[in-house]
Amino acid sequence: MTLDEAEARDRADPLAPLRDRFSLPGGIIYLDGNSLGPLTKSALSRVRSVVAEEWGRGLITSWNTHDWIDLPRRVGDKIAPLIGAPSGTVIVADSTSINLFKVLAAALGPGPGGLILTERDNFPTDLYVAEGLAHLGQHELVSGDLHELLSGSVRQMSGSAMDVSRRPVVVLVTEVNYRTGARHDMVDLVRRAHAVGALAVTDLCHSAGAFPVDVTATGTDFAVGCGYKYLNGGPGAPAFAYVAPRHLQGLRQPLTGWMGHAQPFDFAPDYRPAGGIDALRVGTPPILSMSALDAALEAFTGVDLAQVRSKADALFDIFVHDLPDGVELLTPADPKDRGTQVSLRHPEAYAVMQALIARGVIGDFRQPDIMRFGLTPLYLRFVDVAKASGILREVIETRAWDRAEFKTRAKVV
Ligand SMILES: *Cc1c(COP(=O)(O)O)cnc(C)c1O
């Protein structure tokens, strides 16, 4: 697409005004919002006032006067409509990893001997947390191809493993693969999990805020997701956890901290779980970062995620339309089979990405040979993506990446 054509698309784009909600540095094209969302103007001013006023002046009284204590619930209720959840079913707390531990444990229930089925190419933290929990609770973890696992071969693998009358079974699935951008059909997977008597735990890290998500329609039992990716909550922003209404009553999880107690300020010696979603709370909420996430979510006010999705698809088409030789598209071409990132394969992916970053196009690298580009329509213009695809072509065709300085790996990639 020519830059003139891209500019015409931007003029006709109903989402174009949303870019003004962000505070983006000049001179760069940011294609890494799938890894760390950029700063919103609302978060910037909110963090300033929370630090200077609520903390600086209000001090400890702000727990009440600024209702810090219920922030995890309030921010959860702001995320709820983005994932198709009713109010009161989402809490914001801790990190995705920790929330995963809590909901997996809740899904498995109190006894030992449960079975966790997950994908071999799931995000590592999902695998590690499941492994740690399996070890702790004497559960069994089986990772592989979920479709195969659910279509019965697991029965041969582990005898009567799927006999749910004998053991709880939990299927842990990440909707969009962080490496390839491939997306599962969640309605189908959850239905198949339920058909074998299993509960479904869904990781929405690369879904929430990227496209319409509907946990109610998919019927997932539990879900977790990230605050700092598509939700733009800031580095290390707290994560969210969703519990289907049918599991809220009597909800139990093993990280029984005082904030998940029914009456934390009774300071009773024995734990009594809070009712509903608050039972997933553990300790004191990080008010500064939770306020940043709260304010950042205002970027979604009045936004139709279906429109966001269709713009992301249009950006995808522009970006992959005419890839240079030697670059392979790893992400499924069919929109229903993918999220909103583009993953490209190149033998020198790390160096190519460094050369792109040196030219102001920021994406990231994943082992062993993958470049990822997040297409985030709230702030990306058609002209940005058209330019980025031209710069990628130039870097590949001129071998601009072939310099020692682009091949030294940093600690964080
Ligand atoms: C980003 C991501 C996480 C991050 O977990 P943290 O605990 O926030 O570090 C977890 N799972 C998936 C699928 C992710 O993409």
The ligand as an SDF file (V2000), in Angstrom:
LIG
                    3D

 15 15  0  0  0  0  0  0  0  0999 V2000
    2.4770  -12.3740   29.0920 C   0  0  0  0  0  0  0  0  0  0  0  0
    1.9240  -13.6740   29.4990 C   0  0  0  0  0  0  0  0  0  0  0  0
    1.9450  -14.0650   30.8330 C   0  0  0  0  0  0  0  0  0  0  0  0
    2.6170  -13.1770   31.8310 C   0  0  0  0  0  0  0  0  0  0  0  0
    2.6100  -13.6290   33.1270 O   0  0  0  0  0  0  0  0  0  0  0  0
    3.1550  -12.6710   34.2780 P   0  0  0  0  0  0  0  0  0  0  0  0
    2.8690  -13.4020   35.5100 O   0  0  0  0  0  0  0  0  0  0  0  0
    2.4010  -11.3720   34.1600 O   0  0  0  0  0  0  0  0  0  0  0  0
    4.5910  -12.3970   34.0520 O   0  0  0  0  0  0  0  0  0  0  0  0
    1.3510  -15.2750   31.1650 C   0  0  0  0  0  0  0  0  0  0  0  0
    0.7700  -16.0640   30.2340 N   0  0  0  0  0  0  0  0  0  0  0  0
    0.7460  -15.6950   28.9250 C   0  0  0  0  0  0  0  0  0  0  0  0
    0.0680  -16.5670   27.9240 C   0  0  0  0  0  0  0  0  0  0  0  0
    1.3390  -14.5050   28.5210 C   0  0  0  0  0  0  0  0  0  0  0  0
    1.3280  -14.1610   27.2520 O   0  0  0  0  0  0  0  0  0  0  0  0
  1  2  1  0
  2  3  1  0
  2 14  2  0
  3  4  1  0
  3 10  2  0
  4  5  1  0
  5  6  1  0
  6  7  2  0
  6  8  1  0
  6  9  1  0
 10 11  1  0
 11 12  2  0
 12 13  1  0
 12 14  1  0
 14 15  1  0
M  END
$$$$
